[in-house]
Amino acid sequence: MNFILITRYKDSWLTLPMDKRIEIGTQLYAFAEKYTKAGKFKESYTFSDGRIMSIWSVESFEDMMTILVQHPYVINNYADYELAPVIDHKGVDKIFSSFGKPS
């Protein structure tokens, strides 16, 4: 099961002293490395407005929530997030084929 996680910094993140940001950034790097090695964290993109979009491949929604509650920005309440499941094209084709082909 794949998910897209979109993270947006809160204003409280922007007011932190740089040494605190570096500390949390170091935690984020370790978090990302852990889940990259586990094959769950696939990719990450940063938008010019500061949003971060990451792609995750997990076993279930519960698995994704277990990961999310360990995210350094979420733990420290420095970001808002949106989480959405993603269906690939093969999955969409399978769903539509179950309805039969139009005549």
Secondary structure as GFF3:
##gff-version 3
##sequence-region A 1 103
A	DSSP	beta_strand	2	9	.	.	.	ID=ss1
A	DSSP	alpha_helix	11	14	.	.	.	ID=ss2
A	DSSP	alpha_helix	18	37	.	.	.	ID=ss3
A	DSSP	beta_strand	41	46	.	.	.	ID=ss4
A	DSSP	beta_strand	52	57	.	.	.	ID=ss5
A	DSSP	alpha_helix	61	68	.	.	.	ID=ss6
A	DSSP	alpha_helix	72	75	.	.	.	ID=ss7
A	DSSP	beta_strand	79	86	.	.	.	ID=ss8
A	DSSP	alpha_helix	89	97	.	.	.	ID=ss9
###
